[in-house]
Amino acid sequence: MFDFRVHQELTCVAQGDGHFYSKLGAMVAYQGNFKAEKMLLGPNEQQGVLRAVMGLAARKLTGENMPLMKVSGSGIYYMADHARHVSIITLQQGQSIGVESENLLAFTEDCKYGVRFIGVGVASQKGLFTSELTAVGKKAQVMITSDGNPLILETPCSVDPDAVVCWTGKDPSVRTDISWKTFIGQSSGESYYFEFNTPGEIVIVQPAERPSGIKVGID
């Protein structure tokens, strides 16, 4: 089994033996013996071709398809993504996390990977779907990246959907504060929020927003 840890904030290390899954091209160095193969149908390949094809189709249709590698071997494997900040989340068995595919770097074999509908995101670059990782074993770890040092919040809280990276617990509801000023470019610019209302869960946001999905204004 592999154990994930952060190395100097911008690099993740997978140490151990067996296999895990990572973003295509994430490797920057390794010590030991490793083999990396591209997963044509995703990590569900081992559960049968039909399920794997359905999983791939769902990810492509929802825009949550991250090209994956299956990394097998033993030793120390270093990963990074354009010098972005790296964090590791450990999941309890049965626990799930919603995470943006662009922020997902790697996960252990004890994680089940899929997508789920969250039904919000109309006025944002945050889509209607999110990637989902569920712990199916006792050694479930997820590597995530963020633009800058992430902010870790305990729910309840409200966040900008263009800054959200991942969350545990129930998916957010949407709150809007749109008026006629929004359409002439005179609003605060913060008229669309994600609300996480279940107490005791965790939301991680990055100190950088994705480009807004809708821009309407009059100069």
N, C-alpha and C positions, 0 to 999 in steps of 0.2 A: 504494500500500500504506500501511496505517496502522501507526504505531508507538505502543505504549502506554508510559506512564510515570506514576509516582505524583506527585501534587501535594499537598504539605502533609499527608501521611499519610491524610487522610480523603476525598480526591478522586482520581479517575483521569482521565488525559487521553489521548485518542486524537488523534494528529496525523498528517495526511497526506491521501491521497485514495483513492477506491475504495469499499469497503464492509467492514463488520464486523458482529458480532452482539452485542446487549446485552440485559440483563434489561429487561423492559417497565417504562417509567417511570424509568429510571436517569438520564436526562439532567437536569442542573441548569443548564447554560448551554452556549453554543457561539459560536464566532467563525468566520464563513465561510458556506458554503451546504450545508445538509444536509436530507435527507429520511429520516424514520423511518417504517417500515411494520411493522405487526404480522405476525408469521409464523404463519399459521393452522395450518400443518402442521409447522413447524419448519424448520431449515436444510437438511433433505433434500429440500425442495420441488424444487430444481433437478435432482435425481437421478431424478425421475419421481414421479408421483402415488402409485403403489402402495407404493414404498419409503417415501415420506413419511408415508403413512397408517399403515403398519406401525410406523414409528419413533414417531409420535405415540401410537399405542395402547400401545406398550411403555412409554413414559414415564408415561402416565396410570395404567396398571395397577400400576406399581412405585412411584408417588408421587414420581418424579424429574422431573416435567414442570415446567419453568420457562418462563413466558410470555416469548417472545423478540421482539425487534425487529430488523429488518435496517436498519442505518443506512448510508446512502449519501451521498456528497458529498465535500467538501474543506474543510480548515480545521482548527480545534481544537475538540474535543468533550469537555465535562467531564461526568463521571458520579460518582454517589455513591449510598449506600444507608443512610439513617437514621444518618448520622455514624459508620458502622462503619469500622474500620481497613481500608485497602486495600493489597493486595500484587499484584505481577505476577510470573508464572512464565513463563519462556521455555523452550520445548520443542525438543529436537533432532528432526530429521525421523525419523519412525517411533516416537518416544517417546510414551507414554501417561501420563495422570494420572487418578486417581480423585478425584472431588470431590463434596461434598454440594451438591445443587442450590440449597439456601438460601444457600450461600456463593459461588455463581458469579455474577459480575457481567457479564463480557463476554469475548469471545474473537475472534481475528482469523479471516479467511476461510481461513487455512492450517490450521485445526483442524477435524477431523471430530468431530461431537457425537453421542453415543449413551448407552445405559445398559448396565450389565453386572451379572450376578449375583455377589454375594460370599459369600452363604450364611451370614452371621453377623448378629447383631443381635437375637436373641430377647428378651433382657432389657434392651434399651436402646431409646432413641428412634432410634438408628442403624438404618436398615432393612436388608432383605436385598439391596437393590440400591444402586448408586451411579452417578452420572453419569460418563461417560468422555469425555475429550477426547484425541484422537490427532493428532499433528503430521503432516500430509500435504504440507506445504511447508516452505520454509526460514525463514519469518517467522511461526512459530506462537507466539502469546502468549496467556496466560489471565489475566484479572483475577479475583482472589478477595477476599472480605471476611471479616473476623473480628471478634468482640466483644472489642475490646482488641488490644494489640500481640501478634502471633502468636509462638509458640515454634516454632523450626525445629530439628528433630532429625535426626540421621543414624542410619540403621538399622545394627544391630538395636536395637530399643527396644520398650517396651510403653506403650500409651496408653489413656486413658479413651475409649471409643467415643462418649460424649456430648460430648467436647471436640474430636474429630478434625475437621479441615477438609478436608484432601486429602493425597495421597501419590503417589509415583512407584513404579514396580516392581510386584512381585507383591502381590496382595491379602493382608490379614492373616489369621492364624488366630485362633481365640478361645481364651481361657484363663479358666476359672472357678474360683472358690474359695468355693463355696457349701456351707454346713453348716446344721444346725438353727438356729443363731443368726441366720442370715439371715432366717428366717421369723418371728422374734419381735422383729425390729428391734434386735438386739444385735450385729450384725456391724460391721466397720469402714466399711461402705458402699462399699468398693472391691473387690467380689467378681467383677467382670467386666472383662476386659481385651482389647484388641487387641494381638496380638504380630506385629511385623514383623521377620522373621528374615533377609531377604536383605541382606547387607552393602552399604553404599555408596549406598543410596537415601535419599530425603528424605521425612519426615513433618511436616506442619504441624498444630499444634493451637492452639486459642484458650484464653485464660484465663477461660473461662466455659463451664459445662456446660449442655447442653440438659436440660430436665426429665426425670427418670428415667421409663422406660416402665412399670416395675412397682413398686408400693409395697405391701409386706405388713408389718404390724407389730401389736403388741399394746401398748396404753397401760397 
